[in-house]
Amino acid sequence: MTSASSRSDMSAEEWDARVNLAAAYRLVALFGWDDLVFTHISVRLPGPDHHFLINPYGFLFEEITASSLVKIDLQGNKVGDSPYMVNPAGFTIHSAVHAAREDALCVMHTHSINGVAVSAQKDGLLPLSQQSLFVLSSLGYHDYEGVALNEAEKPRLVRDLGNNNFLMLRNHGLLTVGATVADAFLSMYLFEASCMVQVRAQAGGGELVPVPQPIVDGIQAQAAAVTKGLGGALVWPGLLRRLQRRNPGHDS
């Protein structure tokens, strides 16, 4: 598969961002959250221009490499040479978040079966599991407006995300943001696990036992304690080791 960008053409910071983003794509595939060539993960690069990296449209997530990622600006124009096109829906969603949230250096969006199933439920995510509590402490909802191609949707998407780290896109899927790729990935893991538990608990047919609201309200401090304040950085090295064993080559 042809590479689009050479490591010698970019800063060390950009190459590091590319390697971690490519790893995230392959890990999403490894965990079974991918949707053929659809959905997207992006990383905003350092600098005032808000350039960001996104997947080459048409690649399976398990195929993506650091050099194949496409660099674009907030208007959707490619920055530098790349033979690959970009998913226009990916551009709409990710450019909106990157423009509005300086802290959201990574934006991750999936169409996982469990995530879409819960996004179609009127009550959304329920406090049924420990994982769900971490999500509920920072969760917004965005109503479905069709395939995300309309520029006019951007302000509503940004409004519904607010300062949260999790966004449930109704009838569509899941979105997380983070200060790092590792943070956004850990958030997506918790989001997906919450949805999977909910779907399975509901399928069991018995009466569900929700977690009491006072416990939900106090979960953020507990989350910081359980990750030793490291967030995604606690799990990312291990995930990279797993990826190296299962599907090496993302760093090329």
VEXBAKOL-900959 format. One record per residue (C-alpha): residue in three letters; residue number from 1; x, y, z. Coordinates in nm, 3 decimals. Layout:
% residues N
<koldren><r>ALA</r><k>NUM</k><x>X</x><y>Y</y><z>Z</z></koldren>
...
% end
This chain:
% residues 252
<koldren><r>MET</r><k>1</k><x>0.000</x><y>0.000</y><z>0.000</z></koldren>
<koldren><r>THR</r><k>2</k><x>0.146</x><y>0.335</y><z>-0.106</z></koldren>
<koldren><r>SER</r><k>3</k><x>0.259</x><y>0.576</y><z>0.165</z></koldren>
<koldren><r>ALA</r><k>4</k><x>0.156</x><y>0.938</y><z>0.129</z></koldren>
<koldren><r>SER</r><k>5</k><x>0.388</x><y>1.125</y><z>0.364</z></koldren>
<koldren><r>SER</r><k>6</k><x>0.754</x><y>1.087</y><z>0.450</z></koldren>
<koldren><r>ARG</r><k>7</k><x>0.879</x><y>1.117</y><z>0.807</z></koldren>
<koldren><r>SER</r><k>8</k><x>1.157</x><y>1.344</y><z>0.686</z></koldren>
<koldren><r>ASP</r><k>9</k><x>0.900</x><y>1.598</y><z>0.567</z></koldren>
<koldren><r>MET</r><k>10</k><x>0.754</x><y>1.673</y><z>0.909</z></koldren>
<koldren><r>SER</r><k>11</k><x>0.833</x><y>1.766</y><z>1.268</z></koldren>
<koldren><r>ALA</r><k>12</k><x>0.890</x><y>1.508</y><z>1.539</z></koldren>
<koldren><r>GLU</r><k>13</k><x>0.564</x><y>1.623</y><z>1.701</z></koldren>
<koldren><r>GLU</r><k>14</k><x>0.363</x><y>1.555</y><z>1.386</z></koldren>
<koldren><r>TRP</r><k>15</k><x>0.519</x><y>1.214</y><z>1.335</z></koldren>
<koldren><r>ASP</r><k>16</k><x>0.445</x><y>1.118</y><z>1.696</z></koldren>
<koldren><r>ALA</r><k>17</k><x>0.082</x><y>1.229</y><z>1.649</z></koldren>
<koldren><r>ARG</r><k>18</k><x>0.060</x><y>1.021</y><z>1.330</z></koldren>
<koldren><r>VAL</r><k>19</k><x>0.196</x><y>0.708</y><z>1.498</z></koldren>
<koldren><r>ASN</r><k>20</k><x>-0.046</x><y>0.731</y><z>1.789</z></koldren>
<koldren><r>LEU</r><k>21</k><x>-0.342</x><y>0.808</y><z>1.565</z></koldren>
<koldren><r>ALA</r><k>22</k><x>-0.262</x><y>0.518</y><z>1.332</z></koldren>
<koldren><r>ALA</r><k>23</k><x>-0.239</x><y>0.294</y><z>1.639</z></koldren>
<koldren><r>ALA</r><k>24</k><x>-0.583</x><y>0.413</y><z>1.751</z></koldren>
<koldren><r>TYR</r><k>25</k><x>-0.734</x><y>0.322</y><z>1.414</z></koldren>
<koldren><r>ARG</r><k>26</k><x>-0.589</x><y>-0.026</y><z>1.427</z></koldren>
<koldren><r>LEU</r><k>27</k><x>-0.695</x><y>-0.073</y><z>1.789</z></koldren>
<koldren><r>VAL</r><k>28</k><x>-1.052</x><y>0.029</y><z>1.701</z></koldren>
<koldren><r>ALA</r><k>29</k><x>-1.047</x><y>-0.246</y><z>1.439</z></koldren>
<koldren><r>LEU</r><k>30</k><x>-0.893</x><y>-0.491</y><z>1.685</z></koldren>
<koldren><r>PHE</r><k>31</k><x>-1.169</x><y>-0.424</y><z>1.938</z></koldren>
<koldren><r>GLY</r><k>32</k><x>-1.435</x><y>-0.464</y><z>1.668</z></koldren>
<koldren><r>TRP</r><k>33</k><x>-1.569</x><y>-0.108</y><z>1.677</z></koldren>
<koldren><r>ASP</r><k>34</k><x>-1.495</x><y>-0.027</y><z>1.313</z></koldren>
<koldren><r>ASP</r><k>35</k><x>-1.754</x><y>0.004</y><z>1.037</z></koldren>
<koldren><r>LEU</r><k>36</k><x>-1.567</x><y>-0.100</y><z>0.720</z></koldren>
<koldren><r>VAL</r><k>37</k><x>-1.409</x><y>0.227</y><z>0.594</z></koldren>
<koldren><r>PHE</r><k>38</k><x>-1.658</x><y>0.455</y><z>0.768</z></koldren>
<koldren><r>THR</r><k>39</k><x>-1.628</x><y>0.665</y><z>1.087</z></koldren>
<koldren><r>HIS</r><k>40</k><x>-1.316</x><y>0.854</y><z>1.179</z></koldren>
<koldren><r>ILE</r><k>41</k><x>-1.061</x><y>0.954</y><z>1.440</z></koldren>
<koldren><r>SER</r><k>42</k><x>-0.870</x><y>1.280</y><z>1.414</z></koldren>
<koldren><r>VAL</r><k>43</k><x>-0.583</x><y>1.456</y><z>1.588</z></koldren>
<koldren><r>ARG</r><k>44</k><x>-0.523</x><y>1.830</y><z>1.581</z></koldren>
<koldren><r>LEU</r><k>45</k><x>-0.159</x><y>1.920</y><z>1.525</z></koldren>
<koldren><r>PRO</r><k>46</k><x>0.035</x><y>2.183</y><z>1.721</z></koldren>
<koldren><r>GLY</r><k>47</k><x>0.023</x><y>2.536</y><z>1.584</z></koldren>
<koldren><r>PRO</r><k>48</k><x>-0.222</x><y>2.819</y><z>1.521</z></koldren>
<koldren><r>ASP</r><k>49</k><x>-0.363</x><y>2.681</y><z>1.194</z></koldren>
<koldren><r>HIS</r><k>50</k><x>-0.571</x><y>2.403</y><z>1.352</z></koldren>
<koldren><r>HIS</r><k>51</k><x>-0.454</x><y>2.153</y><z>1.093</z></koldren>
<koldren><r>PHE</r><k>52</k><x>-0.559</x><y>1.801</y><z>1.178</z></koldren>
<koldren><r>LEU</r><k>53</k><x>-0.496</x><y>1.444</y><z>1.069</z></koldren>
<koldren><r>ILE</r><k>54</k><x>-0.770</x><y>1.208</y><z>0.957</z></koldren>
<koldren><r>ASN</r><k>55</k><x>-0.799</x><y>0.873</y><z>0.782</z></koldren>
<koldren><r>PRO</r><k>56</k><x>-0.758</x><y>0.824</y><z>0.408</z></koldren>
<koldren><r>TYR</r><k>57</k><x>-1.111</x><y>0.740</y><z>0.291</z></koldren>
<koldren><r>GLY</r><k>58</k><x>-1.131</x><y>0.386</y><z>0.159</z></koldren>
<koldren><r>PHE</r><k>59</k><x>-0.871</x><y>0.230</y><z>0.389</z></koldren>
<koldren><r>LEU</r><k>60</k><x>-0.985</x><y>-0.032</y><z>0.638</z></koldren>
<koldren><r>PHE</r><k>61</k><x>-0.888</x><y>0.079</y><z>0.987</z></koldren>
<koldren><r>GLU</r><k>62</k><x>-0.660</x><y>-0.222</y><z>1.026</z></koldren>
<koldren><r>GLU</r><k>63</k><x>-0.457</x><y>-0.099</y><z>0.725</z></koldren>
<koldren><r>ILE</r><k>64</k><x>-0.390</x><y>0.260</y><z>0.831</z></koldren>
<koldren><r>THR</r><k>65</k><x>-0.032</x><y>0.371</y><z>0.884</z></koldren>
<koldren><r>ALA</r><k>66</k><x>0.124</x><y>0.688</y><z>1.018</z></koldren>
<koldren><r>SER</r><k>67</k><x>0.234</x><y>0.797</y><z>0.671</z></koldren>
<koldren><r>SER</r><k>68</k><x>-0.104</x><y>0.733</y><z>0.506</z></koldren>
<koldren><r>LEU</r><k>69</k><x>-0.297</x><y>0.975</y><z>0.728</z></koldren>
<koldren><r>VAL</r><k>70</k><x>-0.419</x><y>1.290</y><z>0.553</z></koldren>
<koldren><r>LYS</r><k>71</k><x>-0.350</x><y>1.639</y><z>0.690</z></koldren>
<koldren><r>ILE</r><k>72</k><x>-0.630</x><y>1.891</y><z>0.629</z></koldren>
<koldren><r>ASP</r><k>73</k><x>-0.731</x><y>2.240</y><z>0.742</z></koldren>
<koldren><r>LEU</r><k>74</k><x>-1.058</x><y>2.356</y><z>0.896</z></koldren>
<koldren><r>GLN</r><k>75</k><x>-1.200</x><y>2.418</y><z>0.549</z></koldren>
<koldren><r>GLY</r><k>76</k><x>-1.135</x><y>2.059</y><z>0.442</z></koldren>
<koldren><r>ASN</r><k>77</k><x>-0.842</x><y>2.139</y><z>0.213</z></koldren>
<koldren><r>LYS</r><k>78</k><x>-0.554</x><y>1.894</y><z>0.206</z></koldren>
<koldren><r>VAL</r><k>79</k><x>-0.231</x><y>2.037</y><z>0.346</z></koldren>
<koldren><r>GLY</r><k>80</k><x>0.066</x><y>1.890</y><z>0.159</z></koldren>
<koldren><r>ASP</r><k>81</k><x>0.065</x><y>1.612</y><z>-0.095</z></koldren>
<koldren><r>SER</r><k>82</k><x>-0.162</x><y>1.313</y><z>-0.047</z></koldren>
<koldren><r>PRO</r><k>83</k><x>-0.321</x><y>1.089</y><z>-0.310</z></koldren>
<koldren><r>TYR</r><k>84</k><x>-0.607</x><y>1.005</y><z>-0.077</z></koldren>
<koldren><r>MET</r><k>85</k><x>-0.948</x><y>1.163</y><z>-0.030</z></koldren>
<koldren><r>VAL</r><k>86</k><x>-1.124</x><y>1.237</y><z>0.299</z></koldren>
<koldren><r>ASN</r><k>87</k><x>-1.473</x><y>1.133</y><z>0.410</z></koldren>
<koldren><r>PRO</r><k>88</k><x>-1.679</x><y>1.456</y><z>0.390</z></koldren>
<koldren><r>ALA</r><k>89</k><x>-1.892</x><y>1.356</y><z>0.689</z></koldren>
<koldren><r>GLY</r><k>90</k><x>-1.573</x><y>1.303</y><z>0.887</z></koldren>
<koldren><r>PHE</r><k>91</k><x>-1.460</x><y>1.651</y><z>0.798</z></koldren>
<koldren><r>THR</r><k>92</k><x>-1.788</x><y>1.810</y><z>0.911</z></koldren>
<koldren><r>ILE</r><k>93</k><x>-1.793</x><y>1.647</y><z>1.253</z></koldren>
<koldren><r>HIS</r><k>94</k><x>-1.425</x><y>1.673</y><z>1.333</z></koldren>
<koldren><r>SER</r><k>95</k><x>-1.363</x><y>2.023</y><z>1.204</z></koldren>
<koldren><r>ALA</r><k>96</k><x>-1.654</x><y>2.148</y><z>1.416</z></koldren>
<koldren><r>VAL</r><k>97</k><x>-1.512</x><y>2.001</y><z>1.735</z></koldren>
<koldren><r>HIS</r><k>98</k><x>-1.150</x><y>2.094</y><z>1.668</z></koldren>
<koldren><r>ALA</r><k>99</k><x>-1.247</x><y>2.454</y><z>1.593</z></koldren>
<koldren><r>ALA</r><k>100</k><x>-1.453</x><y>2.488</y><z>1.910</z></koldren>
<koldren><r>ARG</r><k>101</k><x>-1.261</x><y>2.288</y><z>2.171</z></koldren>
<koldren><r>GLU</r><k>102</k><x>-0.896</x><y>2.378</y><z>2.224</z></koldren>
<koldren><r>ASP</r><k>103</k><x>-0.866</x><y>2.093</y><z>2.473</z></koldren>
<koldren><r>ALA</r><k>104</k><x>-1.001</x><y>1.833</y><z>2.229</z></koldren>
<koldren><r>LEU</r><k>105</k><x>-0.681</x><y>1.738</y><z>2.050</z></koldren>
<koldren><r>CYS</r><k>106</k><x>-0.824</x><y>1.398</y><z>1.961</z></koldren>
<koldren><r>VAL</r><k>107</k><x>-1.180</x><y>1.330</y><z>1.843</z></koldren>
<koldren><r>MET</r><k>108</k><x>-1.297</x><y>0.970</y><z>1.805</z></koldren>
<koldren><r>HIS</r><k>109</k><x>-1.624</x><y>0.865</y><z>1.640</z></koldren>
<koldren><r>THR</r><k>110</k><x>-1.762</x><y>0.511</y><z>1.600</z></koldren>
<koldren><r>HIS</r><k>111</k><x>-2.070</x><y>0.335</y><z>1.464</z></koldren>
<koldren><r>SER</r><k>112</k><x>-2.040</x><y>0.030</y><z>1.688</z></koldren>
<koldren><r>ILE</r><k>113</k><x>-2.345</x><y>-0.197</y><z>1.703</z></koldren>
<koldren><r>ASN</r><k>114</k><x>-2.386</x><y>-0.154</y><z>2.079</z></koldren>
<koldren><r>GLY</r><k>115</k><x>-2.336</x><y>0.221</y><z>2.060</z></koldren>
<koldren><r>VAL</r><k>116</k><x>-2.591</x><y>0.270</y><z>1.783</z></koldren>
<koldren><r>ALA</r><k>117</k><x>-2.838</x><y>0.044</y><z>1.964</z></koldren>
<koldren><r>VAL</r><k>118</k><x>-2.827</x><y>0.253</y><z>2.281</z></koldren>
<koldren><r>SER</r><k>119</k><x>-2.828</x><y>0.578</y><z>2.085</z></koldren>
<koldren><r>ALA</r><k>120</k><x>-3.166</x><y>0.470</y><z>1.943</z></koldren>
<koldren><r>GLN</r><k>121</k><x>-3.316</x><y>0.428</y><z>2.292</z></koldren>
<koldren><r>LYS</r><k>122</k><x>-3.524</x><y>0.718</y><z>2.421</z></koldren>
<koldren><r>ASP</r><k>123</k><x>-3.359</x><y>0.720</y><z>2.764</z></koldren>
<koldren><r>GLY</r><k>124</k><x>-3.009</x><y>0.689</y><z>2.623</z></koldren>
<koldren><r>LEU</r><k>125</k><x>-2.734</x><y>0.555</y><z>2.846</z></koldren>
<koldren><r>LEU</r><k>126</k><x>-2.854</x><y>0.423</y><z>3.181</z></koldren>
<koldren><r>PRO</r><k>127</k><x>-2.653</x><y>0.403</y><z>3.507</z></koldren>
<koldren><r>LEU</r><k>128</k><x>-2.633</x><y>0.024</y><z>3.505</z></koldren>
<koldren><r>SER</r><k>129</k><x>-2.260</x><y>-0.039</y><z>3.532</z></koldren>
<koldren><r>GLN</r><k>130</k><x>-1.947</x><y>0.108</y><z>3.682</z></koldren>
<koldren><r>GLN</r><k>131</k><x>-1.828</x><y>0.194</y><z>3.331</z></koldren>
<koldren><r>SER</r><k>132</k><x>-2.146</x><y>0.389</y><z>3.260</z></koldren>
<koldren><r>LEU</r><k>133</k><x>-2.088</x><y>0.615</y><z>3.559</z></koldren>
<koldren><r>PHE</r><k>134</k><x>-1.765</x><y>0.753</y><z>3.413</z></koldren>
<koldren><r>VAL</r><k>135</k><x>-1.951</x><y>0.831</y><z>3.092</z></koldren>
<koldren><r>LEU</r><k>136</k><x>-2.260</x><y>0.981</y><z>3.255</z></koldren>
<koldren><r>SER</r><k>137</k><x>-2.046</x><y>1.229</y><z>3.447</z></koldren>
<koldren><r>SER</r><k>138</k><x>-1.953</x><y>1.401</y><z>3.117</z></koldren>
<koldren><r>LEU</r><k>139</k><x>-2.217</x><y>1.309</y><z>2.857</z></koldren>
<koldren><r>GLY</r><k>140</k><x>-2.412</x><y>1.510</y><z>2.599</z></koldren>
<koldren><r>TYR</r><k>141</k><x>-2.669</x><y>1.407</y><z>2.335</z></koldren>
<koldren><r>HIS</r><k>142</k><x>-2.706</x><y>1.525</y><z>1.977</z></koldren>
<koldren><r>ASP</r><k>143</k><x>-3.022</x><y>1.455</y><z>1.776</z></koldren>
<koldren><r>TYR</r><k>144</k><x>-2.987</x><y>1.291</y><z>1.436</z></koldren>
<koldren><r>GLU</r><k>145</k><x>-2.995</x><y>1.528</y><z>1.136</z></koldren>
<koldren><r>GLY</r><k>146</k><x>-2.901</x><y>1.284</y><z>0.861</z></koldren>
<koldren><r>VAL</r><k>147</k><x>-2.553</x><y>1.206</y><z>0.730</z></koldren>
<koldren><r>ALA</r><k>148</k><x>-2.325</x><y>1.476</y><z>0.869</z></koldren>
<koldren><r>LEU</r><k>149</k><x>-2.271</x><y>1.676</y><z>0.550</z></koldren>
<koldren><r>ASN</r><k>150</k><x>-2.446</x><y>2.001</y><z>0.643</z></koldren>
<koldren><r>GLU</r><k>151</k><x>-2.229</x><y>2.289</y><z>0.764</z></koldren>
<koldren><r>ALA</r><k>152</k><x>-2.533</x><y>2.429</y><z>0.944</z></koldren>
<koldren><r>GLU</r><k>153</k><x>-2.529</x><y>2.132</y><z>1.182</z></koldren>
<koldren><r>LYS</r><k>154</k><x>-2.189</x><y>2.226</y><z>1.324</z></koldren>
<koldren><r>PRO</r><k>155</k><x>-2.301</x><y>2.481</y><z>1.586</z></koldren>
<koldren><r>ARG</r><k>156</k><x>-2.569</x><y>2.245</y><z>1.717</z></koldren>
<koldren><r>LEU</r><k>157</k><x>-2.319</x><y>1.960</y><z>1.742</z></koldren>
<koldren><r>VAL</r><k>158</k><x>-2.074</x><y>2.185</y><z>1.930</z></koldren>
<koldren><r>ARG</r><k>159</k><x>-2.354</x><y>2.310</y><z>2.157</z></koldren>
<koldren><r>ASP</r><k>160</k><x>-2.463</x><y>1.957</y><z>2.244</z></koldren>
<koldren><r>LEU</r><k>161</k><x>-2.108</x><y>1.843</y><z>2.315</z></koldren>
<koldren><r>GLY</r><k>162</k><x>-2.049</x><y>2.147</y><z>2.535</z></koldren>
<koldren><r>ASN</r><k>163</k><x>-1.762</x><y>2.086</y><z>2.775</z></koldren>
<koldren><r>ASN</r><k>164</k><x>-1.829</x><y>1.713</y><z>2.789</z></koldren>
<koldren><r>ASN</r><k>165</k><x>-1.590</x><y>1.439</y><z>2.686</z></koldren>
<koldren><r>PHE</r><k>166</k><x>-1.863</x><y>1.204</y><z>2.561</z></koldren>
<koldren><r>LEU</r><k>167</k><x>-2.137</x><y>1.268</y><z>2.304</z></koldren>
<koldren><r>MET</r><k>168</k><x>-2.409</x><y>1.023</y><z>2.204</z></koldren>
<koldren><r>LEU</r><k>169</k><x>-2.517</x><y>1.090</y><z>1.847</z></koldren>
<koldren><r>ARG</r><k>170</k><x>-2.880</x><y>0.979</y><z>1.840</z></koldren>
<koldren><r>ASN</r><k>171</k><x>-2.951</x><y>0.695</y><z>1.592</z></koldren>
<koldren><r>HIS</r><k>172</k><x>-2.590</x><y>0.727</y><z>1.478</z></koldren>
<koldren><r>GLY</r><k>173</k><x>-2.316</x><y>0.632</y><z>1.723</z></koldren>
<koldren><r>LEU</r><k>174</k><x>-2.064</x><y>0.747</y><z>1.980</z></koldren>
<koldren><r>LEU</r><k>175</k><x>-1.810</x><y>1.029</y><z>2.000</z></koldren>
<koldren><r>THR</r><k>176</k><x>-1.535</x><y>1.100</y><z>2.252</z></koldren>
<koldren><r>VAL</r><k>177</k><x>-1.277</x><y>1.374</y><z>2.284</z></koldren>
<koldren><r>GLY</r><k>178</k><x>-0.952</x><y>1.388</y><z>2.474</z></koldren>
<koldren><r>ALA</r><k>179</k><x>-0.636</x><y>1.586</y><z>2.530</z></koldren>
<koldren><r>THR</r><k>180</k><x>-0.448</x><y>1.286</y><z>2.387</z></koldren>
<koldren><r>VAL</r><k>181</k><x>-0.522</x><y>0.990</y><z>2.164</z></koldren>
<koldren><r>ALA</r><k>182</k><x>-0.488</x><y>0.769</y><z>2.471</z></koldren>
<koldren><r>ASP</r><k>183</k><x>-0.749</x><y>0.968</y><z>2.663</z></koldren>
<koldren><r>ALA</r><k>184</k><x>-1.000</x><y>0.962</y><z>2.376</z></koldren>
<koldren><r>PHE</r><k>185</k><x>-0.945</x><y>0.587</y><z>2.331</z></koldren>
<koldren><r>LEU</r><k>186</k><x>-0.994</x><y>0.505</y><z>2.699</z></koldren>
<koldren><r>SER</r><k>187</k><x>-1.313</x><y>0.713</y><z>2.696</z></koldren>
<koldren><r>MET</r><k>188</k><x>-1.439</x><y>0.523</y><z>2.392</z></koldren>
<koldren><r>TYR</r><k>189</k><x>-1.360</x><y>0.193</y><z>2.561</z></koldren>
<koldren><r>LEU</r><k>190</k><x>-1.572</x><y>0.295</y><z>2.861</z></koldren>
<koldren><r>PHE</r><k>191</k><x>-1.850</x><y>0.428</y><z>2.636</z></koldren>
<koldren><r>GLU</r><k>192</k><x>-1.864</x><y>0.110</y><z>2.429</z></koldren>
<koldren><r>ALA</r><k>193</k><x>-1.846</x><y>-0.114</y><z>2.737</z></koldren>
<koldren><r>SER</r><k>194</k><x>-2.133</x><y>0.080</y><z>2.895</z></koldren>
<koldren><r>CYS</r><k>195</k><x>-2.349</x><y>0.032</y><z>2.587</z></koldren>
<koldren><r>MET</r><k>196</k><x>-2.262</x><y>-0.337</y><z>2.561</z></koldren>
<koldren><r>VAL</r><k>197</k><x>-2.354</x><y>-0.399</y><z>2.925</z></koldren>
<koldren><r>GLN</r><k>198</k><x>-2.681</x><y>-0.209</y><z>2.883</z></koldren>
<koldren><r>VAL</r><k>199</k><x>-2.787</x><y>-0.402</y><z>2.573</z></koldren>
<koldren><r>ARG</r><k>200</k><x>-2.706</x><y>-0.736</y><z>2.737</z></koldren>
<koldren><r>ALA</r><k>201</k><x>-2.873</x><y>-0.643</y><z>3.065</z></koldren>
<koldren><r>GLN</r><k>202</k><x>-3.188</x><y>-0.541</y><z>2.881</z></koldren>
<koldren><r>ALA</r><k>203</k><x>-3.180</x><y>-0.862</y><z>2.676</z></koldren>
<koldren><r>GLY</r><k>204</k><x>-3.181</x><y>-1.064</y><z>2.998</z></koldren>
<koldren><r>GLY</r><k>205</k><x>-3.541</x><y>-0.959</y><z>3.055</z></koldren>
<koldren><r>GLY</r><k>206</k><x>-3.516</x><y>-0.912</y><z>3.431</z></koldren>
<koldren><r>GLU</r><k>207</k><x>-3.574</x><y>-0.595</y><z>3.631</z></koldren>
<koldren><r>LEU</r><k>208</k><x>-3.275</x><y>-0.362</y><z>3.607</z></koldren>
<koldren><r>VAL</r><k>209</k><x>-3.110</x><y>-0.209</y><z>3.913</z></koldren>
<koldren><r>PRO</r><k>210</k><x>-2.977</x><y>0.144</y><z>3.842</z></koldren>
<koldren><r>VAL</r><k>211</k><x>-2.687</x><y>0.291</y><z>4.037</z></koldren>
<koldren><r>PRO</r><k>212</k><x>-2.811</x><y>0.557</y><z>4.283</z></koldren>
<koldren><r>GLN</r><k>213</k><x>-2.767</x><y>0.917</y><z>4.167</z></koldren>
<koldren><r>PRO</r><k>214</k><x>-2.540</x><y>1.025</y><z>4.458</z></koldren>
<koldren><r>ILE</r><k>215</k><x>-2.287</x><y>0.764</y><z>4.347</z></koldren>
<koldren><r>VAL</r><k>216</k><x>-2.310</x><y>0.887</y><z>3.987</z></koldren>
<koldren><r>ASP</r><k>217</k><x>-2.250</x><y>1.242</y><z>4.108</z></koldren>
<koldren><r>GLY</r><k>218</k><x>-1.929</x><y>1.150</y><z>4.289</z></koldren>
<koldren><r>ILE</r><k>219</k><x>-1.770</x><y>0.932</y><z>4.025</z></koldren>
<koldren><r>GLN</r><k>220</k><x>-1.530</x><y>1.184</y><z>3.865</z></koldren>
<koldren><r>ALA</r><k>221</k><x>-1.308</x><y>1.201</y><z>4.174</z></koldren>
<koldren><r>GLN</r><k>222</k><x>-1.306</x><y>0.822</y><z>4.189</z></koldren>
<koldren><r>ALA</r><k>223</k><x>-1.212</x><y>0.801</y><z>3.820</z></koldren>
<koldren><r>ALA</r><k>224</k><x>-0.906</x><y>1.020</y><z>3.879</z></koldren>
<koldren><r>ALA</r><k>225</k><x>-0.805</x><y>0.802</y><z>4.172</z></koldren>
<koldren><r>VAL</r><k>226</k><x>-0.839</x><y>0.471</y><z>3.990</z></koldren>
<koldren><r>THR</r><k>227</k><x>-0.623</x><y>0.587</y><z>3.696</z></koldren>
<koldren><r>LYS</r><k>228</k><x>-0.369</x><y>0.750</y><z>3.931</z></koldren>
<koldren><r>GLY</r><k>229</k><x>-0.442</x><y>1.078</y><z>3.755</z></koldren>
<koldren><r>LEU</r><k>230</k><x>-0.286</x><y>0.944</y><z>3.435</z></koldren>
<koldren><r>GLY</r><k>231</k><x>-0.606</x><y>0.889</y><z>3.238</z></koldren>
<koldren><r>GLY</r><k>232</k><x>-0.545</x><y>0.709</y><z>2.911</z></koldren>
<koldren><r>ALA</r><k>233</k><x>-0.168</x><y>0.717</y><z>2.960</z></koldren>
<koldren><r>LEU</r><k>234</k><x>-0.207</x><y>0.437</y><z>3.214</z></koldren>
<koldren><r>VAL</r><k>235</k><x>-0.340</x><y>0.189</y><z>2.957</z></koldren>
<koldren><r>TRP</r><k>236</k><x>-0.189</x><y>0.315</y><z>2.630</z></koldren>
<koldren><r>PRO</r><k>237</k><x>0.154</x><y>0.143</y><z>2.653</z></koldren>
<koldren><r>GLY</r><k>238</k><x>-0.014</x><y>-0.192</y><z>2.713</z></koldren>
<koldren><r>LEU</r><k>239</k><x>-0.251</x><y>-0.137</y><z>2.422</z></koldren>
<koldren><r>LEU</r><k>240</k><x>0.043</x><y>-0.060</y><z>2.195</z></koldren>
<koldren><r>ARG</r><k>241</k><x>0.211</x><y>-0.382</y><z>2.306</z></koldren>
<koldren><r>ARG</r><k>242</k><x>-0.105</x><y>-0.574</y><z>2.223</z></koldren>
<koldren><r>LEU</r><k>243</k><x>-0.121</x><y>-0.405</y><z>1.883</z></koldren>
<koldren><r>GLN</r><k>244</k><x>0.242</x><y>-0.494</y><z>1.815</z></koldren>
<koldren><r>ARG</r><k>245</k><x>0.161</x><y>-0.859</y><z>1.881</z></koldren>
<koldren><r>ARG</r><k>246</k><x>-0.163</x><y>-0.867</y><z>1.678</z></koldren>
<koldren><r>ASN</r><k>247</k><x>-0.120</x><y>-0.620</y><z>1.391</z></koldren>
<koldren><r>PRO</r><k>248</k><x>0.223</x><y>-0.454</y><z>1.370</z></koldren>
<koldren><r>GLY</r><k>249</k><x>0.315</x><y>-0.188</y><z>1.116</z></koldren>
<koldren><r>HIS</r><k>250</k><x>0.109</x><y>0.114</y><z>1.212</z></koldren>
<koldren><r>ASP</r><k>251</k><x>0.424</x><y>0.321</y><z>1.265</z></koldren>
<koldren><r>SER</r><k>252</k><x>0.536</x><y>0.304</y><z>0.903</z></koldren>
% end
